[in-house]
Amino acid sequence: MDHILTLLIFTPLLFGVMLLLLPVSLRNSFKYIALAATLVQVVLSGWLYFHFQTGASFSGINHINEYQFAEKVSWISLNLGSLGNMQIDYFVGVDGLSIGLLFMSSIVMAVAVLASWEIKTNLKGFFALFLLLDTAVIGVFCALDFFLFYIFYELMLLPLYFLIGMWGGVRREYAAIKFFLYTLFGSVFMLLVMIGLYFSVTDPATGNHTFNIVHMMNPANYAQGSIFSAHQTLFGFPARSLAFVVLFIAFAIKVPVVPLHPWLPDAHVEAPTAVSIILAGVLLKVGGYGILRICFSIFPEVATAGAFWLGLLGVISILYGALNALAQTDLKRLIAYSSISHMGFVLLGVASQTTEGISGAVMQMLSHGFLSAMLFFLVGVIYTRVHDRYIYNFRGLASLMPQFTVFVLIAFFASLGLPGFSAFMGEAFVLIGAFTSSLVNGLLPSWMAICGSIGILLSAAYFLWTLQRMFFGETRLAGGEAWRTALTDVNFREKAALIPLALMALTIGIFPSLVFSKINDSVLALVHLFR
């Protein structure tokens, strides 16, 4: 299929336009149209994943001809006179870093549609924005032209701002503005670096300046004396180091890395369930992917020089997120802080610059995508029924909602790193990579891996304590008999969303080679780039 990536990216947009053209009298069909769009994406991304070829000649990273399902079309061509021609391409393709994230994101977006059944007002606006967001997310994972990447990256902001600000909780406007300002702060400075890279890098085939991300990874393509060529300074600092820091901050806000995390708990608590699922399951992975694809691949020498500080930020995120989760009494806020902790493992893994560590980081992103979506969906089930998330208002839910409790047990035990589930594989390989780094390349001290292990212990503490407080013991509910009646077990729609997520977490936990075999060649190429 020659244009399967374009089809994958723009299918939601086409369905969104169709939805906008329908009369309001058909409002009950809007959610089914959105579901159909995401299911088409699941089929397409599944086809891509299982037809993705492995081998050294398909590693991607810094070789254009090794990307798969690639499409390149001249998009904007402008004569700049003495500055030459500006050439911006519609250039998309996938390698091992992006193929798994595409498949995971498609499944999470389908689950988010099922979670949005709780939305009752302005359905046309909600699902149109949802489908626009879907297009932007998939576009980010496919774009290989920095200008195109930036457009998709910024396009995510608008629908998320309105989805939180219009359909969120009591403090939704505050949470939406806080999210928007934090993300925009990073994006504005990313634009400056992108322009600097454009005027520094030339296309070896045409000699024109280019936004091609892959060309930016090759030092030979940098014009002599250009701002981001080797040994250039800016404001008295190495220019490439400054560019790395600016780009890292932009993506670290999305991850989010402590101390750039304050937007996340508020956004999660106020967002509707479907948007919380997207934030945790997909948006956080955009940050991790950007660090690997942009920061580490274009500026590998800066990443190596700053590996200790990157690893330290990862460790701080792991411990800070876990300790804050332990202190929470709001179930949704607890899971939001657990996301900060679990995404800290991603940063620790990539900072190790080892094959094991980076493979573990990618596995952790995929695992957290499925598990965080499952956790936020489960919180939404309770909140939809009784409009309360305060942990101490519930006791003995296992006797009232046995099937729901089974899904909670799966999600909690999988998230705390129980062997046999995906999170165990991700975290274990990150810790192996951190230890290997201390022994082989000396980038990270061994105590960072020990601190990561303490983070796993703390995650077991807050998940098991939450289980004990809410689900076991004699049934006591703050809402009394009214809550007892309202707290019905999971229905068919909820099972249809939860079962695939549980199966994915279990499948890649038992058969991790389903992921590792797809990403290994690209990870090896990335590690080679560092060395």
C-alpha positions as CSV (number, residue, x, y, z in Angstrom):
1,M,0.0,0.0,0.0
2,D,1.7,3.1,-1.3
3,H,0.0,5.8,0.8
4,I,-0.9,3.9,3.9
5,L,0.7,6.4,6.3
6,T,-1.2,9.3,4.8
7,L,-4.4,7.2,5.1
8,L,-3.6,6.5,8.7
9,I,-2.9,10.1,9.5
10,F,-5.8,11.7,7.8
11,T,-8.6,9.1,8.3
12,P,-9.8,10.8,11.5
13,L,-9.8,14.2,9.8
14,L,-12.0,12.9,7.0
15,F,-14.4,11.4,9.5
16,G,-14.4,14.6,11.5
17,V,-15.3,16.7,8.4
18,M,-18.1,14.2,7.7
19,L,-19.3,14.5,11.3
20,L,-19.4,18.4,11.1
21,L,-21.6,18.2,8.0
22,L,-24.2,16.0,9.6
23,P,-27.3,17.7,11.2
24,V,-27.6,18.0,15.0
25,S,-30.6,15.7,14.8
26,L,-28.2,12.8,14.2
27,R,-26.2,13.6,17.4
28,N,-26.5,10.0,18.7
29,S,-24.5,8.8,15.7
30,F,-21.5,11.1,16.3
31,K,-19.9,8.8,18.8
32,Y,-20.2,5.8,16.4
33,I,-18.6,7.8,13.6
34,A,-15.7,8.7,15.9
35,L,-15.4,5.0,16.9
36,A,-15.4,3.9,13.3
37,A,-12.6,6.3,12.5
38,T,-10.4,5.0,15.4
39,L,-11.2,1.3,14.5
40,V,-10.1,1.9,10.9
41,Q,-6.9,3.3,12.4
42,V,-6.4,0.3,14.6
43,V,-6.7,-2.0,11.5
44,L,-4.3,0.2,9.4
45,S,-1.7,0.5,12.2
46,G,-2.0,-3.3,12.9
47,W,-1.3,-4.0,9.3
48,L,1.7,-1.7,9.4
49,Y,3.0,-3.3,12.6
50,F,2.8,-6.9,11.3
51,H,4.2,-6.0,7.8
52,F,7.1,-4.0,9.4
53,Q,10.4,-5.6,8.3
54,T,13.3,-6.2,10.5
55,G,17.1,-6.3,9.8
56,A,20.0,-3.9,9.7
57,S,18.9,-2.5,6.3
58,F,15.5,-1.4,7.9
59,S,16.9,0.4,11.0
60,G,15.9,3.9,10.0
61,I,17.3,6.6,12.4
62,N,19.9,8.5,10.3
63,H,19.4,6.7,6.9
64,I,16.5,7.9,4.8
65,N,16.4,4.8,2.6
66,E,16.0,2.6,5.7
67,Y,12.6,4.1,6.7
68,Q,9.6,2.0,5.8
69,F,6.3,3.0,4.2
70,A,7.9,6.3,3.5
71,E,6.2,9.0,1.4
72,K,7.9,12.2,0.2
73,V,6.2,14.9,-1.8
74,S,7.3,18.5,-2.4
75,W,5.0,20.6,-0.3
76,I,6.3,24.2,-0.2
77,S,8.9,25.5,-2.6
78,L,9.9,29.2,-2.3
79,N,12.7,31.1,-4.1
80,L,14.5,33.2,-1.5
81,G,16.8,34.9,-3.9
82,S,20.4,35.0,-2.7
83,L,19.5,32.6,0.1
84,G,18.5,29.9,-2.4
85,N,15.3,27.9,-2.4
86,M,13.2,27.0,0.6
87,Q,12.1,23.4,0.3
88,I,9.6,21.9,2.7
89,D,8.5,18.4,2.0
90,Y,5.5,16.3,3.1
91,F,7.9,13.5,4.3
92,V,6.5,10.7,6.5
93,G,7.9,7.3,7.4
94,V,8.4,4.9,10.3
95,D,11.2,2.9,11.9
96,G,11.5,0.9,15.0
97,L,11.1,3.9,17.3
98,S,7.7,4.9,15.9
99,I,6.0,1.7,14.7
100,G,5.0,0.5,18.2
101,L,3.9,3.9,19.3
102,L,1.6,4.2,16.2
103,F,-0.1,0.9,17.0
104,M,-0.4,1.7,20.7
105,S,-1.8,5.2,20.1
106,S,-4.4,3.8,17.7
107,I,-5.7,1.3,20.3
108,V,-5.7,4.0,23.1
109,M,-7.6,6.4,20.9
110,A,-10.3,3.8,20.2
111,V,-10.6,3.2,24.0
112,A,-10.8,6.9,24.6
113,V,-13.8,7.0,22.2
114,L,-15.5,4.3,24.3
115,A,-14.8,6.3,27.4
116,S,-16.4,9.4,25.9
117,W,-19.9,7.9,26.1
118,E,-20.2,9.9,29.3
119,I,-20.1,13.2,27.3
120,K,-23.7,14.5,27.0
121,T,-23.3,18.1,25.8
122,N,-22.2,19.5,22.4
123,L,-21.3,16.1,21.0
124,K,-20.5,17.4,17.5
125,G,-17.9,19.8,18.9
126,F,-16.4,17.2,21.2
127,F,-15.9,14.5,18.7
128,A,-14.8,16.9,15.9
129,L,-12.0,18.2,18.2
130,F,-11.2,14.6,19.3
131,L,-10.7,13.5,15.7
132,L,-8.5,16.5,14.9
133,L,-6.4,15.6,17.9
134,D,-6.2,12.0,16.7
135,T,-4.8,13.2,13.3
136,A,-2.2,15.5,15.0
137,V,-1.0,12.7,17.3
138,I,-0.5,10.1,14.6
139,G,1.1,12.8,12.4
140,V,3.8,13.5,15.0
141,F,4.9,9.9,15.1
142,C,5.2,9.7,11.3
143,A,6.7,13.1,10.4
144,L,10.3,13.2,9.2
145,D,10.4,16.8,8.1
146,F,10.9,19.2,11.2
147,F,8.4,21.8,9.8
148,L,5.7,19.1,9.3
149,F,6.5,17.6,12.8
150,Y,6.1,21.1,14.3
151,I,2.7,21.6,12.7
152,F,1.4,18.3,14.0
153,Y,3.0,19.0,17.4
154,E,1.4,22.4,17.7
155,L,-1.9,21.1,16.3
156,M,-2.4,19.0,19.4
157,L,-2.6,22.1,21.6
158,L,-5.8,23.5,20.3
159,P,-8.2,20.5,20.6
160,L,-6.7,19.6,24.0
161,Y,-7.2,23.1,25.3
162,F,-10.9,23.1,24.4
163,L,-11.5,19.4,25.3
164,I,-10.3,20.2,28.9
165,G,-11.7,23.7,29.1
166,M,-15.2,23.0,27.8
167,W,-15.9,19.4,29.0
168,G,-13.8,19.2,32.1
169,G,-14.5,19.6,35.9
170,V,-15.1,22.5,38.1
171,R,-11.6,24.1,37.6
172,R,-11.4,23.2,34.0
173,E,-10.6,26.7,32.7
174,Y,-7.6,27.0,35.1
175,A,-6.3,23.5,34.2
176,A,-6.7,24.1,30.4
177,I,-4.9,27.5,30.5
178,K,-2.1,26.0,32.7
179,F,-1.6,23.1,30.3
180,F,-1.7,25.5,27.2
181,L,0.8,27.9,28.7
182,Y,3.3,25.3,29.8
183,T,3.2,23.5,26.5
184,L,3.3,26.7,24.4
185,F,6.3,27.9,26.4
186,G,8.4,25.0,25.2
187,S,7.0,25.1,21.6
188,V,7.8,28.8,21.0
189,F,11.5,28.3,21.7
190,M,11.5,25.0,19.7
191,L,10.5,27.1,16.7
192,L,13.6,29.2,17.0
193,V,15.9,26.1,17.2
194,M,14.1,24.6,14.2
195,I,14.8,27.8,12.1
196,G,18.4,27.7,13.2
197,L,18.7,24.1,12.1
198,Y,17.1,24.9,8.8
199,F,19.8,27.6,8.0
200,S,22.5,25.3,9.2
201,V,21.7,22.1,7.3
202,T,21.8,21.5,3.6
203,D,20.3,18.8,1.5
204,P,23.3,16.9,0.0
205,A,21.3,16.2,-3.2
206,T,20.2,19.8,-4.0
207,G,22.4,22.0,-1.9
208,N,19.4,23.8,-0.5
209,H,18.7,24.4,3.2
210,T,16.3,21.8,4.5
211,F,14.0,20.9,7.4
212,N,14.7,17.1,6.8
213,I,15.2,15.6,10.3
214,V,17.3,12.7,8.9
215,H,19.7,15.1,7.2
216,M,20.0,17.0,10.5
217,M,21.5,13.9,12.1
218,N,24.6,13.9,9.7
219,P,27.4,16.3,10.7
220,A,28.5,16.4,7.1
221,N,25.3,18.2,6.1
222,Y,26.0,21.3,8.3
223,A,27.3,24.3,6.4
224,Q,30.7,25.5,7.5
225,G,30.4,28.3,10.1
226,S,26.6,27.9,10.4
227,I,25.0,28.5,13.8
228,F,24.7,24.8,14.8
229,S,27.8,23.5,13.1
230,A,30.5,22.2,15.4
231,H,32.3,24.5,17.8
232,Q,29.9,27.5,17.2
233,T,28.9,29.6,20.3
234,L,25.8,31.6,21.1
235,F,25.6,34.1,24.0
236,G,28.9,32.6,25.1
237,F,27.7,29.0,25.3
238,P,28.1,26.2,22.8
239,A,25.2,26.7,20.3
240,R,24.5,23.0,19.9
241,S,24.2,22.5,23.7
242,L,21.8,25.4,23.9
243,A,19.7,24.0,21.2
244,F,19.6,20.6,22.9
245,V,18.5,22.2,26.2
246,V,15.7,24.2,24.5
247,L,14.4,21.2,22.6
248,F,14.7,19.0,25.7
249,I,12.7,21.4,27.8
250,A,10.0,21.5,25.1
251,F,9.6,17.7,25.1
252,A,10.3,17.3,28.9
253,I,7.2,19.4,29.6
254,K,5.1,16.8,27.7
255,V,6.7,13.7,29.4
256,P,6.5,15.4,32.0
257,V,9.9,15.6,33.8
258,V,10.1,17.1,37.3
259,P,10.2,20.1,37.7
260,L,8.3,20.8,34.5
261,H,5.3,18.7,35.6
262,P,2.9,21.0,37.5
263,W,0.3,21.1,34.6
264,L,-0.2,17.4,34.7
265,P,-2.1,16.7,38.0
266,D,-4.5,19.6,37.4
267,A,-5.1,18.7,33.7
268,H,-5.8,15.0,34.6
269,V,-8.1,15.8,37.6
270,E,-10.2,18.3,35.6
271,A,-10.2,16.6,32.2
272,P,-13.0,14.2,31.2
273,T,-12.1,10.5,31.3
274,A,-11.5,10.3,27.6
275,V,-9.1,13.2,27.6
276,S,-7.2,11.9,30.7
277,I,-6.7,8.6,28.8
278,I,-5.2,10.5,25.8
279,L,-3.0,12.7,28.0
280,A,-1.5,9.7,29.9
281,G,-1.7,7.1,27.1
282,V,-0.5,9.1,24.1
283,L,0.6,12.7,24.9
284,L,3.3,11.8,27.4
285,K,4.7,9.4,24.8
286,V,5.0,12.3,22.3
287,G,7.5,13.9,24.7
288,G,9.5,10.7,25.1
289,Y,9.5,10.1,21.4
290,G,10.6,13.7,20.7
291,I,13.6,13.4,23.0
292,L,14.7,10.3,21.1
293,R,13.9,11.4,17.6
294,I,14.9,15.0,17.8
295,C,17.2,15.8,20.8
296,F,19.2,12.6,21.0
297,S,19.4,11.9,17.3
298,I,20.3,15.4,16.1
299,F,22.6,16.3,19.1
300,P,24.0,12.9,20.2
301,E,27.3,14.4,21.5
302,V,25.4,16.8,23.8
303,A,23.2,14.0,25.0
304,T,26.3,12.0,25.9
305,A,27.9,14.9,27.7
306,G,24.8,15.6,29.7
307,A,23.9,11.9,30.4
308,F,24.4,12.2,34.1
309,W,22.0,15.2,34.5
310,L,19.4,13.5,32.3
311,G,19.6,10.4,34.4
312,L,19.4,12.4,37.5
313,L,16.2,14.1,36.3
314,G,14.8,10.6,35.5
315,V,15.6,9.4,39.1
316,I,14.1,12.5,40.6
317,S,10.9,12.0,38.6
318,I,10.7,8.4,39.6
319,L,11.0,9.1,43.3
320,Y,9.1,12.4,43.4
321,G,6.1,11.0,41.4
322,A,6.0,7.8,43.6
323,L,6.1,9.7,46.9
324,N,3.4,12.1,45.8
325,A,1.2,9.3,44.6
326,L,1.6,7.7,48.1
327,A,0.2,10.9,49.7
328,Q,-2.9,11.3,47.5
329,T,-6.5,10.8,48.6
330,D,-8.0,11.5,45.1
331,L,-7.7,8.3,43.0
332,K,-7.3,10.2,39.8
333,R,-4.6,12.4,41.2
334,L,-2.8,9.3,42.5
335,I,-2.7,7.8,39.1
336,A,-1.5,11.1,37.6
337,Y,1.5,11.2,39.9
338,S,2.2,7.5,39.2
339,S,2.5,8.5,35.5
340,I,5.2,11.0,36.4
341,S,7.1,8.2,38.3
342,H,6.7,5.6,35.5
343,M,7.7,8.0,32.8
344,G,10.8,8.8,34.8
345,F,12.0,5.3,33.9
346,V,11.9,6.4,30.2
347,L,14.3,9.2,30.8
348,L,16.6,7.0,32.9
349,G,16.7,4.4,30.1
350,V,17.5,6.8,27.3
351,A,20.1,8.5,29.4
352,S,22.0,5.2,29.8
353,Q,22.6,5.2,26.0
354,T,22.8,1.4,26.1
355,T,20.8,-1.0,23.9
356,E,19.1,-2.5,27.0
357,G,18.2,0.9,28.5
358,I,16.8,2.4,25.3
359,S,14.9,-0.8,24.5
360,G,13.5,-0.7,28.0
361,A,12.5,2.9,27.6
362,V,10.6,2.2,24.4
363,M,8.9,-0.8,26.0
364,Q,8.0,1.3,29.1
365,M,6.4,3.9,26.8
366,L,4.3,1.2,25.1
367,S,3.4,-0.5,28.4
368,H,2.5,2.8,30.2
369,G,0.3,3.7,27.2
370,F,-1.8,0.7,27.7
371,L,-1.8,0.6,31.5
372,S,-2.4,4.3,32.1
373,A,-5.3,4.2,29.7
374,M,-6.7,1.3,31.6
375,L,-6.2,3.0,35.0
376,F,-7.9,6.2,34.0
377,F,-10.8,4.3,32.3
378,L,-11.3,2.4,35.6
379,V,-11.4,5.7,37.6
380,G,-13.9,7.0,35.1
381,V,-16.2,4.0,35.7
382,I,-16.5,4.9,39.4
383,Y,-16.7,8.6,38.8
384,T,-19.5,8.2,36.2
385,R,-21.6,6.2,38.7
386,V,-21.2,8.3,41.9
387,H,-19.3,11.4,40.9
388,D,-16.7,10.9,43.6
389,R,-13.0,9.8,43.6
390,Y,-12.0,10.3,47.2
391,I,-10.3,7.1,48.3
392,Y,-11.6,7.1,51.9
393,N,-15.2,7.3,50.7
394,F,-15.1,3.8,49.4
395,R,-14.5,0.5,51.2
396,G,-15.2,-3.1,50.2
397,L,-15.9,-2.5,46.5
398,A,-14.8,-6.0,45.7
399,S,-18.1,-7.5,47.0
400,L,-20.2,-4.9,45.0
401,M,-18.2,-4.9,41.8
402,P,-16.3,-8.2,41.4
403,Q,-15.6,-7.9,37.7
404,F,-14.5,-4.3,38.0
405,T,-12.2,-5.4,40.9
406,V,-10.6,-8.0,38.6
407,F,-9.7,-5.4,36.1
408,V,-8.4,-3.1,38.9
409,L,-6.2,-6.0,40.2
410,I,-4.8,-6.6,36.7
411,A,-4.1,-2.9,36.1
412,F,-2.5,-2.3,39.6
413,F,-0.4,-5.5,39.6
414,A,0.7,-4.9,36.0
415,S,1.6,-1.2,36.8
416,L,3.7,-2.1,39.9
417,G,5.9,-4.3,37.8
418,L,4.7,-7.8,38.4
419,P,6.6,-10.3,36.3
420,G,4.5,-11.5,33.3
421,F,3.2,-8.0,32.5
422,S,4.7,-5.4,30.2
423,A,5.8,-2.9,32.9
424,F,8.1,-5.4,34.4
425,M,9.9,-5.9,31.1
426,G,10.2,-2.1,30.5
427,E,11.4,-1.3,34.0
428,A,13.7,-4.3,34.3
429,F,15.5,-3.5,31.0
430,V,15.8,0.2,32.0
431,L,17.5,-0.9,35.3
432,I,19.8,-3.3,33.4
433,G,20.7,-0.5,31.0
434,A,21.5,1.9,33.9
435,F,23.7,-0.7,35.6
436,T,25.4,-1.5,32.2
437,S,26.0,2.2,31.6
438,S,27.8,2.5,35.0
439,L,30.0,-0.5,34.1
440,V,30.6,0.0,30.4
441,N,30.5,3.6,29.3
442,G,30.5,5.2,32.7
443,L,27.7,7.7,31.9
444,L,25.5,6.9,34.9
445,P,26.5,5.9,38.4
446,S,25.1,2.6,39.7
447,W,23.2,4.4,42.5
448,M,20.7,5.7,39.9
449,A,19.6,2.1,39.1
450,I,19.2,1.5,42.9
451,C,17.0,4.6,43.2
452,G,15.0,3.3,40.2
453,S,14.5,0.0,42.1
454,I,13.2,2.0,45.1
455,G,10.7,3.7,42.8
456,I,9.3,0.2,41.9
457,L,9.0,-0.6,45.6
458,L,7.1,2.7,46.3
459,S,4.8,2.0,43.3
460,A,3.9,-1.4,45.0
461,A,3.2,0.5,48.2
462,Y,0.7,3.0,46.8
463,F,-1.1,0.6,44.6
464,L,-1.4,-2.1,47.2
465,W,-2.5,0.4,49.9
466,T,-5.1,1.7,47.5
467,L,-6.4,-1.8,46.9
468,Q,-6.6,-2.5,50.7
469,R,-8.4,0.8,51.4
470,M,-11.0,0.8,48.6
471,F,-11.7,-2.8,47.6
472,F,-11.3,-5.1,50.6
473,G,-12.9,-5.3,54.1
474,E,-16.5,-4.6,55.1
475,T,-18.4,-2.5,52.5
476,R,-18.7,1.1,53.7
477,L,-19.7,3.9,51.3
478,A,-19.9,7.6,52.0
479,G,-23.1,7.8,49.9
480,G,-24.8,5.0,51.7
481,E,-27.6,3.1,50.0
482,A,-27.8,5.4,47.0
483,W,-24.1,4.7,46.2
484,R,-24.7,0.9,46.8
485,T,-27.4,1.0,44.1
486,A,-25.4,3.2,41.7
487,L,-22.2,1.2,41.8
488,T,-23.1,-1.5,39.3
489,D,-20.5,-3.7,37.8
490,V,-18.9,-3.1,34.4
491,N,-21.1,-3.2,31.4
492,F,-20.4,-4.5,27.9
493,R,-19.0,-1.3,26.5
494,E,-16.6,-1.0,29.5
495,K,-15.5,-4.6,29.1
496,A,-14.9,-3.9,25.3
497,A,-12.5,-1.2,26.3
498,L,-10.7,-2.8,29.2
499,I,-10.2,-6.3,27.8
500,P,-8.0,-5.3,24.9
501,L,-5.8,-3.1,27.2
502,A,-5.4,-5.9,29.7
503,L,-4.6,-8.4,26.9
504,M,-2.0,-6.1,25.4
505,A,-0.2,-5.6,28.7
506,L,-0.2,-9.3,29.3
507,T,0.8,-10.3,25.8
508,I,3.9,-8.1,25.5
509,G,4.8,-9.0,29.1
510,I,4.8,-12.7,28.2
511,F,6.1,-12.3,24.7
512,P,8.3,-9.2,24.8
513,S,10.0,-10.2,21.6
514,L,6.9,-9.0,19.8
515,V,8.2,-5.5,20.7
516,F,11.9,-6.0,21.0
517,S,12.3,-7.6,17.6
518,K,10.6,-4.6,15.9
519,I,12.6,-1.9,17.7
520,N,16.1,-3.6,18.1
521,D,17.6,-2.6,14.7
522,S,16.6,1.1,15.3
523,V,17.9,1.0,18.9
524,L,21.3,-0.4,17.7
525,A,21.5,2.3,15.1
526,L,20.7,5.0,17.7
527,V,23.4,3.6,20.1
528,H,25.9,3.6,17.2
529,L,25.0,7.2,16.6
530,F,26.1,8.1,20.2
531,R,29.4,6.3,19.8
